[in-house]
Amino acid sequence: MTGLPDLPDGEVHLWLAPLAVEPDELARFEELLSHDEGARAGRLLDRENRNRLIAGRGLLRTILGRYLEKPPAEIRFAYGEQGKPSLAGEGHHGLAFNLSHGGELLLLAVARHREVGVDLEQMRDDLPFREMAARYFASPERAELFALPPQTQLRAFYRCWTRKEAYLKGCGSGFSRPSDSFAVSLLPGHPPALIEHRDSPEEPDRWSIADVPVPPGCCAALAVTGGQPSLRNLSWTNPAKHPLIFG
Ligand SMILES: CC(C)(COP(=O)(O)OP(=O)(O)OC[C@H]1O[C@@H](n2cnc3c(N)ncnc32)[C@H](O)[C@@H]1OP(=O)(O)O)[C@@H](O)C(=O)NCCC(=O)NCCS
């Protein structure tokens, strides 16, 4: 095992990890799960979905365990009203996290003393994105999106969608907050930002948005309270040989 990564308040660590893992590793991850997590996995009839849930929770516990210097199976989670997980109890020095699954990848953001939300999407060329934008986007977002050249609209849609979803996940509000009540930037070359919020005008000053570098074919964003953080990209590779590789 390599050392524990330092995580100062001004940094956000972004972990990318494959969710398709070897059977022996999956079995190890399954042993780390709580009774509730195991039961949730057991209710999933589709084997791929079940394995992804087990791998995701196992990875989450393993990675957080390194920051907390705690055995992964002993980590306890609490859940917000809309299901946002956080660390339960005390003694975790303000450690906050959020995760997203996109296809075969897990994206996990870890920060200290900040709220954090992430979204990772695997981009689909056949997505009915115009209908989705009409339904979920705020009017300034729709206006900007539909004024772009058609060949750049799908990419801009995903940029907007992941930034919005990362913000919603940062707030923990899920579907309870209407997605057209706030607007993010989406134009190519414009810095990622929460631009306006109909019900809480102070929100744009509270949050920073950043794009997350991910493999081609994916799109991801981070929302975090406070000023723009430095991002540190970390990947989980070859777990059987190197339990954790930082950097
Ligand atoms: C869970 C939710 C927040 C995200 O779902 P999703 O996009 O399918 O899933 P993701 O892979 O990005 O994230 C799932 C993870 O987020 C975390 N999560 C669950 N509820 C959450 C919440 N309310 N807030 C933040 N994170 C949450 C969990 O860790 C979950 O993974 P796990 O159950 O394996 O631990 C979804 O219920 C939701 O409400 N999304 C908002 C939808 C919306 O309005 N979209 C419009 C954007 S324009």
The ligand as a MOL file (V3000), in Angstrom:
LIG
                    3D

  0  0  0     0  0            999 V3000
M  V30 BEGIN CTAB
M  V30 COUNTS 48 50 0 0 0
M  V30 BEGIN ATOM
M  V30 1 C -29.4740 9.6350 -6.5560 0
M  V30 2 C -29.6060 10.8640 -7.4490 0
M  V30 3 C -29.2920 12.1000 -6.6290 0
M  V30 4 C -28.5900 10.7150 -8.5670 0
M  V30 5 O -28.8640 9.5430 -9.2780 0
M  V30 6 P -28.0850 8.9980 -10.5470 0
M  V30 7 O -27.7150 10.1250 -11.4550 0
M  V30 8 O -28.8840 7.9050 -11.0860 0
M  V30 9 O -26.8500 8.3300 -9.9190 0
M  V30 10 P -25.3160 8.6520 -9.7300 0
M  V30 11 O -24.5940 7.4600 -10.1760 0
M  V30 12 O -24.8670 9.9750 -10.2330 0
M  V30 13 O -25.2320 8.7650 -8.1320 0
M  V30 14 C -25.6350 7.7320 -7.3070 0
M  V30 15 C -24.9510 7.9140 -5.9710 0
M  V30 16 O -25.2440 9.2010 -5.4400 0
M  V30 17 C -25.3480 9.1140 -4.0340 0
M  V30 18 N -26.6490 9.6690 -3.6730 0
M  V30 19 C -27.8390 9.0590 -3.4490 0
M  V30 20 N -28.7860 9.9800 -3.1490 0
M  V30 21 C -28.1880 11.1790 -3.2050 0
M  V30 22 C -28.6290 12.5050 -2.9840 0
M  V30 23 N -29.8820 12.8010 -2.6580 0
M  V30 24 N -27.7320 13.5190 -3.1250 0
M  V30 25 C -26.4530 13.2610 -3.4350 0
M  V30 26 N -25.9660 12.0210 -3.6610 0
M  V30 27 C -26.8310 11.0010 -3.5370 0
M  V30 28 C -25.1900 7.6460 -3.6420 0
M  V30 29 O -23.8550 7.4560 -3.2030 0
M  V30 30 C -25.4440 6.9180 -4.9510 0
M  V30 31 O -24.7010 5.7580 -5.1560 0
M  V30 32 P -24.8170 4.4580 -4.2060 0
M  V30 33 O -26.2580 4.3440 -3.8920 0
M  V30 34 O -24.2820 3.3450 -5.0140 0
M  V30 35 O -23.9730 4.7780 -3.0200 0
M  V30 36 C -31.0080 10.9150 -8.0840 0
M  V30 37 O -31.9170 10.2970 -7.2690 0
M  V30 38 C -31.5680 12.2920 -8.3280 0
M  V30 39 O -32.4890 12.6580 -7.6560 0
M  V30 40 N -31.0290 13.0710 -9.2720 0
M  V30 41 C -31.4940 14.4140 -9.5950 0
M  V30 42 C -32.2330 14.2680 -10.8640 0
M  V30 43 C -32.4640 15.5430 -11.5930 0
M  V30 44 O -33.2720 16.3860 -11.2270 0
M  V30 45 N -31.7500 15.6570 -12.6810 0
M  V30 46 C -31.9080 16.7720 -13.5470 0
M  V30 47 C -30.5570 17.3460 -13.8710 0
M  V30 48 S -30.7880 18.5450 -15.1010 0
M  V30 END ATOM
M  V30 BEGIN BOND
M  V30 1 1 1 2
M  V30 2 1 2 3
M  V30 3 1 2 4
M  V30 4 1 2 36
M  V30 5 1 4 5
M  V30 6 1 5 6
M  V30 7 2 6 7
M  V30 8 1 6 8
M  V30 9 1 6 9
M  V30 10 1 9 10
M  V30 11 2 10 11
M  V30 12 1 10 12
M  V30 13 1 10 13
M  V30 14 1 13 14
M  V30 15 1 14 15
M  V30 16 1 15 16
M  V30 17 1 15 30
M  V30 18 1 16 17
M  V30 19 1 17 18
M  V30 20 1 17 28
M  V30 21 1 18 19
M  V30 22 1 18 27
M  V30 23 2 19 20
M  V30 24 1 20 21
M  V30 25 1 21 22
M  V30 26 2 21 27
M  V30 27 1 22 23
M  V30 28 2 22 24
M  V30 29 1 24 25
M  V30 30 2 25 26
M  V30 31 1 26 27
M  V30 32 1 28 29
M  V30 33 1 28 30
M  V30 34 1 30 31
M  V30 35 1 31 32
M  V30 36 2 32 33
M  V30 37 1 32 34
M  V30 38 1 32 35
M  V30 39 1 36 37
M  V30 40 1 36 38
M  V30 41 2 38 39
M  V30 42 1 38 40
M  V30 43 1 40 41
M  V30 44 1 41 42
M  V30 45 1 42 43
M  V30 46 2 43 44
M  V30 47 1 43 45
M  V30 48 1 45 46
M  V30 49 1 46 47
M  V30 50 1 47 48
M  V30 END BOND
M  V30 END CTAB
M  END
